[in-house]
């Protein structure tokens, strides 16, 4: 079991920046992918960005060039730097960890954080 604690959400004006953090602990030895997802009111949860043990990253088209995911291995913490925020980025952001093996997600390894609210005012 992996525990995740998120921080860094808040209220920011359009064009501003925020950095989200997700500290992980527990049985992280089996984890090889970390990610951020978000869910806006009335919408489904969507992928924002992922990063693997090898450092490979993947981003949703809507955040490419504005958001950066990174990981501090020593601190077992994953970050999401969000720049040039727009009101469309308003959502609850969730940290996720899991395991992908031979291209297949092994769902029993999935763990989620409690979510942190990001609100972007126009």
DSSP file (Angstrom, degrees, kcal/mol; ACC not computed):
  #  RESIDUE AA STRUCTURE BP1 BP2  ACC     N-H-->O    O-->H-N    N-H-->O    O-->H-N    TCO  KAPPA ALPHA  PHI   PSI    X-CA   Y-CA   Z-CA
    1    1 A X              0   0    0      0, 0.0    26,-2.4     0, 0.0     2,-0.4   0.000 360.0 360.0 360.0 136.5    0.0    0.0    0.0
    2    2 A X  E     -A   26   0A   0     24,-0.2     2,-0.4    25,-0.1    24,-0.2  -0.925 360.0-149.9-113.9 135.0    1.2    3.5   -0.9
    3    3 A X  E     -A   25   0A   0     22,-2.8    22,-1.9    -2,-0.4     2,-0.4  -0.856  12.3-166.3-102.8 139.4    0.3    6.6    0.9
    4    4 A X  E     -A   24   0A   0     -2,-0.4     2,-0.5   108,-0.3   110,-0.3  -0.986   8.2-170.9-128.4 134.2    0.1    9.9   -0.9
    5    5 A X  E     -A   23   0A   0     18,-2.2    18,-2.6    -2,-0.4     2,-0.2  -0.971  12.6-161.4-126.8 116.8   -0.1   13.4    0.5
    6    6 A X  E     +A   22   0A   0     -2,-0.5     2,-0.3    16,-0.2    16,-0.2  -0.624  15.6 162.4 -97.1 153.8   -0.8   16.3   -1.8
    7    7 A X  E     +A   21   0A   0     14,-2.1    14,-2.8    -2,-0.2   109,-0.1  -0.974  38.4  69.7-157.2 165.5   -0.2   19.9   -1.3
    8    8 A X        +     0   0    0     -2,-0.3    11,-0.3     1,-0.3    14,-0.0   0.344  59.1 130.9 107.6  -6.1    0.2   23.2   -3.2
    9    9 A X        +     0   0    0     12,-0.1     2,-0.3     9,-0.1    -1,-0.3  -0.167  24.7 117.0 -71.4 173.8   -3.3   23.9   -4.5
   10   10 A X  E     -d  118   0B   0    107,-1.1   109,-2.8   106,-0.1     2,-0.5  -0.989  61.2 -48.8 161.5-165.3   -5.0   27.2   -4.1
   11   11 A X  E     +d  119   0B   0     -2,-0.3     2,-0.3   107,-0.2   109,-0.2  -0.885  52.7 165.3-105.8 131.5   -6.5   30.2   -5.8
   12   12 A X  E     -d  120   0B   0    107,-2.5   109,-2.5    -2,-0.5     2,-0.1  -0.983  34.6-110.7-143.6 151.9   -4.6   32.0   -8.5
   13   13 A X  E >   -d  121   0B   0     -2,-0.3     3,-2.3   107,-0.2    72,-0.2  -0.480  51.3 -81.3 -79.7 154.9   -5.3   34.6  -11.2
   14   14 A X  T 3  S+     0   0    0    107,-2.5    72,-0.2     1,-0.3    -1,-0.1  -0.276 120.4  29.6 -54.3 137.5   -5.3   33.6  -14.9
   15   15 A X  T 3  S+     0   0    0     70,-3.4    69,-0.6     1,-0.3    -1,-0.3   0.260  99.8 115.5  92.4 -11.4   -1.7   33.7  -16.2
   16   16 A X    <   -     0   0    0     -3,-2.3    69,-2.2    69,-0.3     2,-0.3  -0.081  57.4-123.3 -83.6-174.6   -0.3   32.7  -12.8
   17   17 A X        -     0   0    0     66,-0.2     2,-0.3    67,-0.2    66,-0.2  -0.928  20.4-180.0-132.7 152.9    1.5   29.7  -11.6
   18   18 A X  E     - B   0  82A   0     64,-2.1    64,-3.3    -2,-0.3     2,-0.5  -0.979  15.9-146.6-144.9 153.0    1.2   27.0   -9.0
   19   19 A X  E     - B   0  81A   0    -11,-0.3     2,-0.3    -2,-0.3    62,-0.2  -0.983  12.6-158.0-124.1 122.8    3.3   24.0   -8.0
   20   20 A X  E     - B   0  80A   0     60,-2.6    60,-2.2    -2,-0.5     2,-0.4  -0.740   7.2-161.2 -95.2 145.2    1.6   20.9   -6.7
   21   21 A X  E     -AB   7  79A   0    -14,-2.8   -14,-2.1    -2,-0.3     2,-0.4  -0.947   9.2-169.1-125.4 148.1    3.5   18.3   -4.6
   22   22 A X  E     -AB   6  78A   0     56,-1.9    56,-2.2    -2,-0.4     2,-0.5  -0.896   8.1-160.9-139.0 106.8    2.8   14.7   -3.8
   23   23 A X  E     -AB   5  77A   0    -18,-2.6   -18,-2.2    -2,-0.4     2,-0.3  -0.751  12.6-160.6 -89.4 130.4    4.8   13.0   -1.2
   24   24 A X  E     +A    4   0A   0     52,-2.6     2,-0.3    -2,-0.5   -20,-0.2  -0.839  15.9 163.8-114.0 149.4    4.7    9.2   -1.3
   25   25 A X  E     +A    3   0A   0    -22,-1.9   -22,-2.8    -2,-0.3     2,-0.4  -0.955  37.8  46.2-152.5 168.2    5.5    6.6    1.3
   26   26 A X  E    S+A    2   0A   0     -2,-0.3     2,-2.3   -24,-0.2   -24,-0.2  -0.768 109.3   3.9  98.9-143.1    4.9    2.9    2.0
   27   27 A X  S >  S+     0   0    0    -26,-2.4     3,-0.8    -2,-0.4   -25,-0.1  -0.390  74.8 142.2 -83.3  63.8    5.4    0.2   -0.6
   28   28 A X  G >   +     0   0    0     -2,-2.3     3,-1.6     1,-0.2    -1,-0.2   0.554  47.3  88.0 -82.8  -6.0    6.7    2.3   -3.3
   29   29 A X  G 3  S+     0   0    0      1,-0.3    -1,-0.2    -3,-0.2    -2,-0.1   0.781  89.0  50.6 -64.0 -24.5    9.2   -0.3   -4.5
   30   30 A X  G <  S+     0   0    0     -3,-0.8     2,-0.3    79,-0.0    -1,-0.3   0.474  91.6  99.3 -90.4  -1.4    6.6   -1.8   -6.8
   31   31 A X    <   +     0   0    0     -3,-1.6    68,-0.2     1,-0.1     3,-0.1  -0.675  33.2 161.6 -90.4 135.7    5.6    1.6   -8.4
   32   32 A X        +     0   0    0     66,-2.1    21,-1.6    -2,-0.3     2,-0.4   0.317  61.9  53.2-132.5   7.9    7.0    2.6  -11.7
   33   33 A X  E     -FE  52  98B   0     65,-1.7    65,-2.2    19,-0.2     2,-0.4  -0.987  54.9-174.6-145.8 136.7    4.6    5.4  -12.8
   34   34 A X  E     +FE  51  97B   0     17,-2.9    17,-2.8    -2,-0.4     2,-0.3  -0.939  17.2 164.7-125.4 146.7    3.5    8.6  -11.1
   35   35 A X  E     -FE  50  96B   0     61,-2.9    61,-2.7    -2,-0.4     2,-0.4  -0.981  32.6-128.8-157.7 168.2    0.9   10.9  -12.4
   36   36 A X  E     +FE  49  95B   0     13,-2.9    12,-2.7    -2,-0.3    13,-1.8  -0.984  24.7 178.8-122.4 136.1   -1.5   13.8  -11.9
   37   37 A X  E     -FE  47  94B   0     57,-2.8    57,-3.1    -2,-0.4     2,-0.3  -0.849   9.3-155.9-125.8 163.9   -5.1   13.7  -12.9
   38   38 A X  E     -FE  46  93B   0      8,-2.5     8,-3.1    -2,-0.3     2,-0.4  -0.990   7.9-160.4-143.5 154.9   -7.8   16.3  -12.5
   39   39 A X  E     - E   0  92B   0     53,-2.2    53,-2.3    -2,-0.3     2,-0.2  -0.949   8.7-162.2-138.2 116.1  -11.6   16.5  -12.3
   40   40 A X    >   -     0   0    0      4,-0.4     3,-2.3    -2,-0.4    51,-0.1  -0.577  45.6 -75.0 -89.6 158.0  -13.6   19.6  -13.0
   41   41 A X  T 3  S+     0   0    0      1,-0.3    -1,-0.1    -2,-0.2     3,-0.1  -0.289 118.9   6.0 -55.2 129.0  -17.2   20.0  -11.8
   42   42 A X  T 3  S+     0   0    0      1,-0.3     2,-0.3    -3,-0.1    -1,-0.3   0.528 113.7 100.6  77.0   5.6  -19.5   17.9  -13.9
   43   43 A X  S <  S-     0   0    0     -3,-2.3    -1,-0.3     1,-0.0     2,-0.1  -0.811  75.1-102.6-121.7 162.8  -16.7   16.3  -15.8
   44   44 A X        -     0   0    0     -2,-0.3    -4,-0.4     1,-0.1     2,-0.2  -0.438  46.9 -92.2 -77.7 155.6  -14.9   13.0  -15.8
   45   45 A X        -     0   0    0     -6,-0.2     2,-0.3    -2,-0.1    -6,-0.2  -0.467  51.1-166.0 -65.1 137.1  -11.5   12.7  -14.2
   46   46 A X  E     -F   38   0B   0     -8,-3.1    -8,-2.5    -2,-0.2     2,-0.2  -0.932  23.4-102.9-131.3 153.2   -8.8   13.2  -16.9
   47   47 A X  E     +F   37   0B   0     -2,-0.3   -10,-0.2   -10,-0.2     3,-0.1  -0.499  32.6 173.5 -70.2 136.4   -5.1   12.6  -17.2
   48   48 A X  E     -     0   0B   0    -12,-2.7    12,-2.5     1,-0.4     2,-0.3   0.762  62.1 -26.9-104.9 -54.0   -2.9   15.6  -16.8
   49   49 A X  E     -FG  36  59B   0    -13,-1.8   -13,-2.9    10,-0.2    -1,-0.4  -0.985  51.3-162.0-162.6 150.9    0.6   14.2  -16.9
   50   50 A X  E     -FG  35  58B   0      8,-2.2     8,-2.0    -2,-0.3     2,-0.3  -0.955   1.0-167.0-135.3 157.9    2.6   11.1  -16.0
   51   51 A X  E     -FG  34  57B   0    -17,-2.8   -17,-2.9    -2,-0.3     6,-0.2  -0.993  12.0-147.8-143.3 140.0    6.3   10.3  -15.4
   52   52 A X  E >   -F   33   0B   0      4,-2.0     3,-1.8    -2,-0.3   -19,-0.2  -0.492  34.6 -99.2-102.1 173.1    7.9    6.9  -15.2
   53   53 A X  T 3  S+     0   0    0    -21,-1.6   -20,-0.1     1,-0.3    -1,-0.1   0.860 125.5  54.7 -55.9 -36.4   10.8    5.5  -13.2
   54   54 A X  T 3  S-     0   0    0    -22,-0.3    -1,-0.3     2,-0.1   -22,-0.0   0.529 122.4-107.8 -77.8  -5.5   13.0    6.1  -16.3
   55   55 A X    <   +     0   0    0     -3,-1.8     2,-0.2     1,-0.3    -2,-0.1   0.512  66.7 149.9  93.4   4.3   11.9    9.7  -16.5
   56   56 A X        -     0   0    0      1,-0.0    -4,-2.0    -5,-0.0     2,-0.3  -0.531  29.0-158.3 -72.5 136.5    9.7    9.4  -19.5
   57   57 A X  E     -G   51   0B   0     -2,-0.2     2,-0.3    -6,-0.2    -6,-0.2  -0.829  14.4-170.0-119.3 155.8    6.8   12.0  -19.4
   58   58 A X  E     -G   50   0B   0     -8,-2.0    -8,-2.2    -2,-0.3     2,-0.3  -0.995   9.1-169.0-143.4 137.8    3.5   12.2  -21.0
   59   59 A X  E     -G   49   0B   0     -2,-0.3   -10,-0.2   -10,-0.2     2,-0.2  -0.942  27.8-110.4-130.3 149.2    1.1   15.2  -21.1
   60   60 A X    >>  -     0   0    0    -12,-2.5     3,-1.7    -2,-0.3     4,-1.0  -0.501  36.4-118.7 -66.5 146.1   -2.5   15.9  -22.0
   61   61 A X  T 34 S+     0   0    0      1,-0.3     3,-0.4     2,-0.2    -1,-0.1   0.840 111.4  62.9 -57.1 -33.5   -2.6   18.1  -25.1
   62   62 A X  T 34 S+     0   0    0      1,-0.2    -1,-0.3     3,-0.0   -14,-0.0   0.660 111.9  34.4 -70.1 -15.3   -4.4   20.8  -23.1
   63   63 A X  T X> S+     0   0    0     -3,-1.7     4,-2.3   -15,-0.2     3,-2.3   0.464  82.5 127.2-118.2  -4.3   -1.4   21.3  -20.8
   64   64 A X  T 3< S+     0   0    0     -4,-1.0     4,-0.1    -3,-0.4    -3,-0.0  -0.293  81.2  15.7 -57.9 134.5    1.6   20.7  -23.1
   65   65 A X  T 34 S+     0   0    0      2,-0.4    -1,-0.3     1,-0.1     3,-0.1   0.281 126.2  59.0  85.5 -11.5    4.0   23.6  -22.9
   66   66 A X  T <4 S+     0   0    0     -3,-2.3    17,-1.9     1,-0.2     2,-0.3   0.702  98.2  51.9-115.7 -35.8    2.5   24.9  -19.7
   67   67 A X  E  <  -C   82   0A   0     -4,-2.3    -2,-0.4    15,-0.2     2,-0.4  -0.789  59.5-166.2-108.2 148.6    2.8   22.2  -17.2
   68   68 A X  E     -C   81   0A   0     13,-2.4    13,-3.1    -2,-0.3     2,-0.4  -0.988   5.4-157.1-135.5 125.9    5.8   20.2  -16.2
   69   69 A X  E     +C   80   0A   0     -2,-0.4     2,-0.3    11,-0.2    11,-0.2  -0.827  22.3 164.6 -99.1 139.8    5.8   17.0  -14.2
   70   70 A X  E     -C   79   0A   0      9,-1.8     9,-3.0    -2,-0.4     2,-0.4  -0.950  22.6-143.9-148.1 167.2    9.0   16.0  -12.3
   71   71 A X  E     -C   78   0A   0     -2,-0.3     2,-0.8     7,-0.2     7,-0.2  -0.998   7.1-150.9-141.4 135.5   10.1   13.6   -9.5
   72   72 A X  E  >> -C   77   0A   0      5,-3.1     5,-1.7    -2,-0.4     4,-0.9  -0.904  12.8-167.7-102.2 104.6   12.6   13.9   -6.7
   73   73 A X  T  45S+     0   0    0     -2,-0.8     3,-0.4     1,-0.2    -1,-0.2   0.865  84.5  55.4 -63.5 -37.0   13.7   10.3   -6.2
   74   74 A X  T  45S+     0   0    0      1,-0.2    -1,-0.2    -3,-0.1    -2,-0.0   0.847 117.5  35.1 -65.8 -32.7   15.5   11.1   -2.9
   75   75 A X  T  45S-     0   0    0     -3,-0.4   -51,-0.3     2,-0.2    -1,-0.2   0.457 100.9-130.8 -99.2  -2.5   12.3   12.6   -1.4
   76   76 A X  T  <5 +     0   0    0     -4,-0.9   -52,-2.6    -3,-0.4     2,-0.4   0.913  63.8 136.4  50.4  44.6    9.9   10.2   -3.1
   77   77 A X  E   < -BC  23  72A   0     -5,-1.7    -5,-3.1   -54,-0.2     2,-0.4  -0.963  43.9-156.5-126.8 138.5    7.9   13.2   -4.2
   78   78 A X  E     -BC  22  71A   0    -56,-2.2   -56,-1.9    -2,-0.4     2,-0.3  -0.916  14.2-160.4-114.5 143.4    6.4   14.1   -7.5
   79   79 A X  E     -BC  21  70A   0     -9,-3.0    -9,-1.8    -2,-0.4     2,-0.4  -0.837  14.8-157.5-122.1 155.7    5.7   17.6   -8.6
   80   80 A X  E     -BC  20  69A   0    -60,-2.2   -60,-2.6    -2,-0.3     2,-0.6  -0.907  10.9-161.8-132.8 107.3    3.5   19.4  -11.1
   81   81 A X  E     -BC  19  68A   0    -13,-3.1   -13,-2.4    -2,-0.4     2,-0.6  -0.795  10.9-166.1 -88.0 122.3    4.6   22.9  -12.1
   82   82 A X  E     +BC  18  67A   0    -64,-3.3   -64,-2.1    -2,-0.6     2,-0.3  -0.945  10.6 174.1-118.2 116.9    1.7   24.7  -13.7
   83   83 A X        +     0   0    0    -17,-1.9   -66,-0.2    -2,-0.6   -67,-0.2  -0.756  59.2  23.4-116.4 163.8    2.3   27.9  -15.6
   84   84 A X  S    S-     0   0    0    -69,-0.6    -1,-0.2    -2,-0.3   -67,-0.2   0.899  83.2-164.4  49.7  47.7    0.1   30.2  -17.7
   85   85 A X        -     0   0    0    -69,-2.2   -70,-3.4    -3,-0.2     2,-0.3  -0.301   8.8-165.9 -66.5 145.2   -3.0   28.9  -15.8
   86   86 A X    >   -     0   0    0    -72,-0.2     3,-2.3   -71,-0.1     4,-0.2  -0.845  38.2-103.3-124.0 162.9   -6.4   29.6  -17.3
   87   87 A X  G >  S+     0   0    0     -2,-0.3     3,-1.7     1,-0.3    33,-0.3   0.796 118.7  68.1 -57.6 -25.8   -9.9   29.2  -15.8
   88   88 A X  G 3  S+     0   0    0      1,-0.3    -1,-0.3   -48,-0.0   -48,-0.0   0.649  89.7  64.2 -68.7 -13.1  -10.2   26.0  -17.7
   89   89 A X  G <  S+     0   0    0     -3,-2.3    -1,-0.3     2,-0.0     2,-0.2   0.501  73.1 120.9 -85.4  -4.8   -7.5   24.5  -15.5
   90   90 A X    <   +     0   0    0     -3,-1.7     2,-0.3    -4,-0.2    29,-0.2  -0.440  41.1 106.2 -63.2 124.5   -9.8   24.9  -12.5
   91   91 A X  E    S- H   0 118B   0     27,-2.0    27,-2.7    -2,-0.2     2,-0.6  -0.971  76.1 -80.1-177.4 171.0  -10.3   21.4  -11.0
   92   92 A X  E     -EH  39 117B   0    -53,-2.3   -53,-2.2    -2,-0.3     2,-0.5  -0.877  47.9-146.7 -89.3 126.8   -9.5   19.1   -8.1
   93   93 A X  E     -EH  38 116B   0     23,-3.1    23,-2.2    -2,-0.6     2,-0.4  -0.830  12.7-163.1-101.8 131.4   -6.1   17.6   -8.9
   94   94 A X  E     -E   37   0B   0    -57,-3.1   -57,-2.8    -2,-0.5     2,-0.3  -0.926  12.1-140.1-117.7 135.1   -5.3   14.1   -7.8
   95   95 A X  E     -E   36   0B   0     -2,-0.4    18,-2.3   -59,-0.2     2,-0.4  -0.707  25.3-173.5 -86.8 144.0   -1.9   12.4   -7.5
   96   96 A X  E     -EI  35 112B   0    -61,-2.7   -61,-2.9    -2,-0.3     2,-0.3  -0.997  12.6-172.5-140.2 141.8   -1.7    8.8   -8.6
   97   97 A X  E     +EI  34 111B   0     14,-2.0    14,-2.0    -2,-0.4     2,-0.3  -0.951  22.4 136.3-128.2 155.7    0.9    6.1   -8.5
   98   98 A X  E     -E   33   0B   0    -65,-2.2   -66,-2.1    -2,-0.3   -65,-1.7  -0.946  43.8 -93.3-171.6-168.9    0.8    2.7  -10.1
   99   99 A X        -     0   0    0      7,-0.5     7,-3.0    -2,-0.3     2,-0.5  -0.995  19.9-167.4-134.1 132.0    2.6    0.0  -12.1
  100  100 A X  E     -J  105   0C   0     -2,-0.4     2,-0.5     5,-0.2     5,-0.2  -0.981  10.6-175.1-116.3 127.1    2.7   -0.6  -15.8
  101  101 A X  E >  S-J  104   0C   0      3,-2.9     3,-1.8    -2,-0.5    -2,-0.0  -0.985  70.4 -14.6-128.7 123.8    4.1   -3.9  -16.9
  102  102 A X  T 3  S-     0   0    0     -2,-0.5    -1,-0.1     1,-0.3     3,-0.1   0.864 129.7 -53.6  52.0  39.4    4.6   -4.8  -20.6
  103  103 A X  T 3  S+     0   0    0      1,-0.2     2,-0.5    -3,-0.0    -1,-0.3   0.501 116.7 112.8  80.2   3.8    2.4   -1.8  -21.5
  104  104 A X  E <   -J  101   0C   0     -3,-1.8    -3,-2.9     2,-0.0     2,-0.4  -0.930  67.5-126.1-115.3 131.6   -0.5   -2.9  -19.3
  105  105 A X  E     -J  100   0C   0     -2,-0.5     2,-1.0    -5,-0.2    -5,-0.2  -0.606  14.3-148.9 -74.9 126.5   -1.6   -1.1  -16.2
  106  106 A X    >   -     0   0    0     -7,-3.0     3,-2.0    -2,-0.4    -7,-0.5  -0.820  12.8-165.4 -96.4  96.9   -1.7   -3.4  -13.2
  107  107 A X  G >  S+     0   0    0     -2,-1.0     3,-1.8     1,-0.3    -1,-0.2   0.690  76.0  72.9 -66.4 -21.2   -4.6   -1.8  -11.3
  108  108 A X  G 3  S+     0   0    0      1,-0.3    -1,-0.3    -3,-0.1    -2,-0.0   0.714  96.1  55.0 -67.8 -14.2   -4.0   -3.5   -8.0
  109  109 A X  G <  S+     0   0    0     -3,-2.0    -1,-0.3   -10,-0.2    -2,-0.2   0.507  83.0 117.0 -91.9  -4.4   -1.0   -1.2   -7.6
  110  110 A X    <   +     0   0    0     -3,-1.8     2,-0.3    -4,-0.2   -12,-0.2  -0.406  37.1 174.8 -69.5 135.8   -3.0    2.0   -8.1
  111  111 A X  E     -I   97   0B   0    -14,-2.0   -14,-2.0    -2,-0.1     2,-0.4  -0.989  11.2-156.8-136.9 148.2   -3.2    4.5   -5.2
  112  112 A X  E     -I   96   0B   0     -2,-0.3  -108,-0.3   -16,-0.2   -16,-0.2  -0.927  11.8-129.4-126.5 147.8   -4.7    7.9   -5.2
  113  113 A X        -     0   0    0    -18,-2.3  -108,-0.1    -2,-0.4     3,-0.1  -0.275  35.1-103.7 -80.9 178.0   -4.2   11.0   -3.1
  114  114 A X        -     0   0    0   -110,-0.3   -20,-0.1     1,-0.1    -1,-0.1   0.625  63.1-112.6 -81.7 -13.4   -7.1   12.9   -1.5
  115  115 A X        -     0   0    0    -20,-0.1     2,-0.4     1,-0.1   -21,-0.2   0.163  20.0-130.9  95.2 146.7   -7.0   15.7   -4.1
  116  116 A X  E     - H   0  93B   0    -23,-2.2   -23,-3.1  -109,-0.1     2,-0.3  -1.000  22.2-121.4-135.4 134.5   -6.2   19.3   -3.9
  117  117 A X  E     - H   0  92B   0     -2,-0.4  -107,-1.1   -25,-0.2     2,-0.5  -0.558  22.7-171.5 -80.6 131.8   -8.3   22.2   -5.3
  118  118 A X  E     -dH  10  91B   0    -27,-2.7   -27,-2.0    -2,-0.3     2,-0.5  -0.991   5.8-176.7-120.0 122.6   -6.9   24.5   -7.9
  119  119 A X  E     -d   11   0B   0   -109,-2.8  -107,-2.5    -2,-0.5     2,-0.6  -0.980   7.1-166.7-123.6 124.9   -9.0   27.5   -8.8
  120  120 A X  E     -d   12   0B   0     -2,-0.5     2,-0.3   -33,-0.3  -107,-0.2  -0.945  10.6-153.6-114.2 118.9   -8.0   29.9  -11.5
  121  121 A X  E      d   13   0B   0   -109,-2.5  -107,-2.5    -2,-0.6   -34,-0.0  -0.641 360.0 360.0 -92.6 148.7   -9.9   33.2  -11.6
  122  122 A X              0   0    0     -2,-0.3    -1,-0.1  -109,-0.2  -109,-0.1   0.452 360.0 360.0 -88.6 360.0  -10.3   35.2  -14.8
